[in-house]
Amino acid sequence: MGRLEIRDLNQSFSKDDGSSLVVLEHMTFDVKDEEFVCILGSSGCGKTTLLRLIAGLDLAQAGSIFLDGEEIRGTSPKVGMVFQEYSLFPWRTVIDNIAFGLEMQGVARAERMKTAERYLDLVNLEQFRDSYPSELSGGMRQRVAVARALALDPAILLMDEPFGALDAQTRNMLQKELLDIQDATKKTIIFITHSVDEAVFLSDRIIVLTPRPGRICRTIDLDLPRPRDRTSVEFANIRREVLDLINQNCSIQ
């Protein structure tokens, strides 16, 4: 399962001058089990803050977050997270990086290696099993990071602009691979991106946030069959709709 419920979430931070910076305001939405949701919005609208709250890395000042009916009040193995920075351990091989979380959970070596091998195969890096991160391309490192998160078998996978630092060709390739991975694992995915094209290509639903303080401006359901054709009229129409919302600072309706 991977059903998420967010209810009236509010978050602000104290500034050096003693004032308060409101980042998220009255945030309420649901994510269905196995759904792929992309969150879009201008820089500073609270996208990463929202993901950190869902991951349990920070606690909300007001509001609640529930995963499969249980309130999130801290980090949990039920929530996996992939960052834009690969965050791999340079002194560990690919297979040992993937197995790291299982090792921290006290899983026996034979079992964690078996699990790590399965996800290594899923991201098509079997031949790089014993390589080190410095020997991999950026796209390959990100695939290792995805495999490491999936090895813990989370109910939901959070991805914070994971392909943002990659070149366009690699990014497009990994988008297709990610959809294959979701199809194989049936994971719920919440994906943050600045790319409208990426959001339209990947998601079942796009949530567009207002400029800070981040609130939900519009939710757009995508009924396009996969694999999606980026050159199709239907794709272009949805892309234009989302761009218009963002360019107009997304006035709430």
JOFENRA-V141139 format. One record per residue. RES is the residue in one letter. SS is DSSP state (H for helix, E for strand, C for the rest). PSI is psi as a letter, one per 30 degrees, with the letter a starting at -180 (999 if undefined). D_CENTER is the distance of its C-alpha to the mean C-alpha in whole Angstrom. Layout:
RES;SS;PSI;D_CENTER
RES;SS;PSI;D_CENTER
//
This chain:
M;C;l;17
G;C;h;13
R;C;k;15
L;E;k;13
E;E;k;16
I;E;k;16
R;E;j;19
D;E;h;21
L;E;k;19
N;E;k;20
Q;E;k;20
S;E;l;22
F;E;k;23
S;E;k;27
K;C;l;28
D;C;f;31
D;C;g;33
G;C;f;33
S;C;l;31
S;E;k;28
L;E;j;25
V;E;k;23
V;E;e;19
L;E;k;18
E;E;k;21
H;E;h;21
M;E;j;18
T;E;k;18
F;E;l;16
D;E;l;15
V;E;k;13
K;C;l;15
D;C;k;15
E;C;g;13
E;C;k;12
F;E;j;9
V;E;k;9
C;E;k;8
I;E;k;9
L;E;l;12
G;C;l;14
S;C;l;17
S;C;k;16
G;C;g;17
C;C;f;16
G;C;g;14
K;H;e;10
T;H;e;10
T;H;e;12
L;H;e;11
L;H;e;8
R;H;e;11
L;H;e;13
I;H;e;11
A;H;f;10
G;C;g;14
L;C;f;14
D;C;l;16
L;C;k;18
A;C;k;19
Q;C;f;22
A;E;k;23
G;E;l;21
S;E;l;19
I;E;k;16
F;E;k;17
L;E;j;15
D;C;h;18
G;C;f;20
E;E;k;20
E;E;k;20
I;C;j;17
R;C;g;19
G;C;a;18
T;C;l;16
S;C;k;16
P;C;f;15
K;C;f;14
V;E;j;10
G;E;l;9
M;E;k;7
V;E;k;6
F;C;l;8
Q;C;e;10
E;C;k;13
Y;C;e;13
S;C;h;15
L;C;l;17
F;C;j;21
P;C;f;23
W;C;f;26
R;C;k;24
T;E;l;24
V;H;e;21
I;H;e;22
D;H;e;23
N;H;e;19
I;H;e;18
A;H;f;20
F;H;e;20
G;H;e;18
L;H;e;20
E;H;e;23
M;H;f;22
Q;C;f;23
G;C;g;26
V;C;k;26
A;C;k;29
R;H;e;28
A;H;e;29
E;H;e;27
R;H;e;24
M;H;e;25
K;H;e;25
T;H;e;22
A;H;e;21
E;H;e;23
R;H;e;21
Y;H;f;18
L;H;e;19
D;H;e;21
L;H;e;18
V;C;g;17
N;C;h;20
L;C;g;21
E;H;e;24
Q;H;f;26
F;H;g;25
R;C;e;25
D;C;g;27
S;C;l;26
Y;E;l;24
P;H;e;21
S;H;f;24
E;H;g;25
L;C;l;22
S;C;l;21
G;H;e;17
G;H;e;16
M;H;e;17
R;H;e;16
Q;H;e;12
R;H;e;13
V;H;e;15
A;H;e;12
V;H;e;10
A;H;e;13
R;H;e;14
A;H;e;11
L;H;f;12
A;H;f;16
L;C;f;15
D;C;h;15
P;C;l;12
A;C;f;13
I;E;k;9
L;E;k;6
L;E;k;3
M;E;j;2
D;E;j;5
E;C;h;7
P;C;f;7
F;C;g;10
G;C;f;12
A;C;g;15
L;C;l;16
D;C;l;19
A;H;e;19
Q;H;e;20
T;H;e;18
R;H;e;15
N;H;e;16
M;H;e;17
L;H;f;13
Q;H;e;12
K;H;e;15
E;H;e;14
L;H;e;11
L;H;e;13
D;H;e;15
I;H;e;13
Q;H;e;12
D;H;e;16
A;H;e;17
T;H;f;15
K;C;h;14
K;C;k;11
T;E;k;10
I;E;k;6
I;E;k;4
F;E;k;3
I;E;k;6
T;C;l;9
H;C;f;12
S;C;j;13
V;H;e;15
D;H;e;16
E;H;e;12
A;H;e;11
V;H;e;15
F;H;e;15
L;H;e;11
S;C;l;11
D;C;f;14
R;E;k;13
I;E;k;13
I;E;j;13
V;E;k;15
L;E;l;16
T;C;l;19
P;C;l;20
R;C;k;20
P;C;k;21
G;E;k;18
R;C;l;18
I;E;j;18
C;E;e;20
R;E;k;19
T;E;k;17
I;E;j;18
D;E;k;18
L;C;k;18
D;C;g;21
L;C;k;21
P;C;l;21
R;C;k;20
P;C;k;20
R;C;k;20
D;C;j;22
R;C;f;21
T;C;g;25
S;C;l;26
V;H;e;27
E;H;e;25
F;H;e;22
A;H;e;24
N;H;e;25
I;H;e;21
R;H;e;20
R;H;e;23
E;H;e;22
V;H;e;19
L;H;e;21
D;H;e;24
L;H;e;22
I;H;e;20
N;H;f;23
Q;C;g;25
N;C;g;23
C;C;i;22
S;C;k;25
I;C;k;24
Q;C;999;26
//
